[in-house]
Amino acid sequence: MKVSVLSIPVRDQQKALEFYTEKLGFIKKRDVPLGEGNRWLTLVSKEAQDGPEVLLEPAPNHFEPSKVYQDALMEAGIPYTQFNVDDVQKEYERLIDLEVQFSVKPTAMGTVKVAVFNDTCGNNIQLVQEL
Amino acid sequence: MTFYEKEIHRIGRIVYANQPQINAIIRTRQYLDNNYESDLNLDVLANAQSISKYHLLRLFKKYYGLTPAQYVIDKRIEKAKEHLVDGMSVTETCFAVGFESLGSFSTLFKRKTGKSPYKYQKEQLSRSMQ
């Protein structure tokens, strides 16, 4: 058994694809039509293209509890997903220049530094750097 | 300030109260990052931070969730992947990242990545030619 796909619930798959590729720098890996406008849409990290795929899934549009849960996490500022970076401060500055909104600025916490941004598709995403 | 940010600060004050201790462990990790290909000598690491060897082991595990030895192995495998992608031979890679035997390197590489170093390199090089 191995980890190959991790899901991120999104409200709009096309908008999410644009944000995750154009701003975050992910690469599209699979794009399979699933009917009714839905897609099996996955991305991989540019630095680890053989690593796990991120699935942008439209669950909040089809399953009400998913939407309720996503809204609650958003309101509390809780990131359900996190990505590792080499330098949180540098990535924060790069994304601020691209007009990405942060709810937590780069903050050292013991042996890590974190920051949290809004992915514009319903989620808070945390960046993590191991110190 | 969001609920989450408040929680980060609250938990940080509880779990990460001893900043000098944390700084010593961060310096240890930085040392390992810069010397992963050398033999791991805990006595040297501990002396450099003026703490006992066993205390250093416990603290490293407490803050990073891995022992220094486990951390170094992961680092060596990560660096080995980079060398293989850059076209370095498997044998050269093995010694460049600090392993002393090709057998133990290949076994560990396969256990950590699911593929032998030869297969990993072949796949990566064919991907880059696509």
Boltz contact constraints between the chains, C-beta under 6 A:
constraints:
  - contact:
      token1: [A, 76]
      token2: [B, 3]
      max_distance: 6.0
  - contact:
      token1: [A, 76]
      token2: [B, 4]
      max_distance: 6.0
  - contact:
      token1: [A, 77]
      token2: [B, 2]
      max_distance: 6.0
  - contact:
      token1: [A, 77]
      token2: [B, 3]
      max_distance: 6.0
  - contact:
      token1: [A, 77]
      token2: [B, 4]
      max_distance: 6.0
  - contact:
      token1: [A, 78]
      token2: [B, 4]
      max_distance: 6.0
  - contact:
      token1: [A, 103]
      token2: [B, 2]
      max_distance: 6.0
  - contact:
      token1: [A, 104]
      token2: [B, 5]
      max_distance: 6.0
  - contact:
      token1: [A, 109]
      token2: [B, 8]
      max_distance: 6.0
  - contact:
      token1: [A, 109]
      token2: [B, 12]
      max_distance: 6.0
  - contact:
      token1: [A, 110]
      token2: [B, 16]
      max_distance: 6.0
  - contact:
      token1: [A, 110]
      token2: [B, 22]
      max_distance: 6.0
  - contact:
      token1: [A, 111]
      token2: [B, 63]
      max_distance: 6.0
  - contact:
      token1: [A, 131]
      token2: [B, 26]
      max_distance: 6.0
